[in-house]
Amino acid sequence: MEELWLAQAEIDLAARTEPMRGATYRYAFRLAETARGDDADAATLRGVQVEFMDAAYDDLWPGRQRETAAGDSDRNA
């Protein structure tokens, strides 16, 4: 129980915004489900992964648009 509390506290301290904290919790939950074999839907996992990456980018660089490796925007402008 102590390790779970510490993991949650680390997220709360590291994430500057509420959207980042929420996206982190949702992504961690889906990863845990997938690791247990409860959720085999790759699209669901990919969706929360993209949400997490977008929130992380916004948390680190507010107002800047994230770009893909090909140079195309990952979001709608």
Backbone torsions as a table, in degrees:
resi	resn	phi	psi	omega
1	MET	NA	-38.5	179.4
2	GLU	-62.4	-40.3	179.2
3	GLU	-64.9	-38.1	178.0
4	LEU	-64.9	-43.7	178.5
5	TRP	-61.8	-43.0	179.5
6	LEU	-64.2	-40.9	178.1
7	ALA	-61.9	-42.8	179.0
8	GLN	-66.4	-40.4	179.1
9	ALA	-63.8	-37.1	178.0
10	GLU	-62.2	-42.3	177.9
11	ILE	-64.0	-46.0	-178.6
12	ASP	-61.8	-36.2	179.5
13	LEU	-76.5	-36.7	-175.1
14	ALA	-79.9	-35.8	-176.9
15	ALA	-84.0	125.8	-178.3
16	ARG	-79.4	-27.4	-173.5
17	THR	-121.1	156.8	177.4
18	GLU	-63.7	-40.8	176.7
19	PRO	-58.2	-36.3	178.5
20	MET	-67.6	-43.2	178.3
21	ARG	-62.4	-45.8	-179.6
22	GLY	-62.7	-44.4	179.6
23	ALA	-64.0	-37.2	178.8
24	THR	-64.7	-46.0	179.0
25	TYR	-62.4	-43.0	-179.7
26	ARG	-64.7	-41.9	179.7
27	TYR	-65.7	-44.3	178.8
28	ALA	-62.1	-40.3	178.8
29	PHE	-62.1	-46.3	179.6
30	ARG	-66.0	-38.6	177.0
31	LEU	-62.1	-42.0	179.0
32	ALA	-64.8	-41.6	176.6
33	GLU	-60.1	-44.6	-179.5
34	THR	-64.4	-41.7	179.8
35	ALA	-63.7	-34.1	178.1
36	ARG	-78.6	-13.9	-177.1
37	GLY	87.8	9.7	-179.2
38	ASP	-77.9	-26.4	-175.2
39	ASP	-134.0	109.1	-178.0
40	ALA	-104.2	9.2	-177.3
41	ASP	-83.1	106.0	-177.9
42	ALA	-64.3	-33.4	-179.4
43	ALA	-64.5	-39.0	178.7
44	THR	-65.1	-45.1	178.9
45	LEU	-64.1	-42.0	179.8
46	ARG	-63.6	-38.8	179.8
47	GLY	-61.5	-46.4	179.6
48	VAL	-72.6	-27.0	175.7
49	GLN	-66.3	-45.0	178.7
50	VAL	-63.6	-43.2	177.9
51	GLU	-59.1	-43.4	178.8
52	PHE	-63.0	-46.3	-178.6
53	MET	-64.6	-41.1	177.2
54	ASP	-62.4	-44.7	180.0
55	ALA	-65.2	-39.3	179.0
56	ALA	-64.3	-43.4	179.2
57	TYR	-62.2	-46.2	178.5
58	ASP	-62.3	-35.3	180.0
59	ASP	-68.0	-39.4	-178.2
60	LEU	-81.3	-39.6	-176.3
61	TRP	-132.2	75.3	-178.2
62	PRO	-57.5	135.5	176.3
63	GLY	85.7	-11.8	178.5
64	ARG	-93.2	144.1	-179.2
65	GLN	-90.4	132.4	179.1
66	ARG	-76.2	139.8	178.1
67	GLU	-118.2	151.9	178.0
68	THR	-81.8	174.1	180.0
69	ALA	-61.6	-30.5	179.6
70	ALA	-78.5	-5.6	179.6
71	GLY	91.1	-0.9	177.3
72	ASP	-89.0	142.3	179.6
73	SER	-63.4	142.0	178.1
74	ASP	-87.1	-9.7	-178.4
75	ARG	-122.4	165.2	174.8
76	ASN	-81.0	133.9	-179.0
77	ALA	-83.0	NA	NA
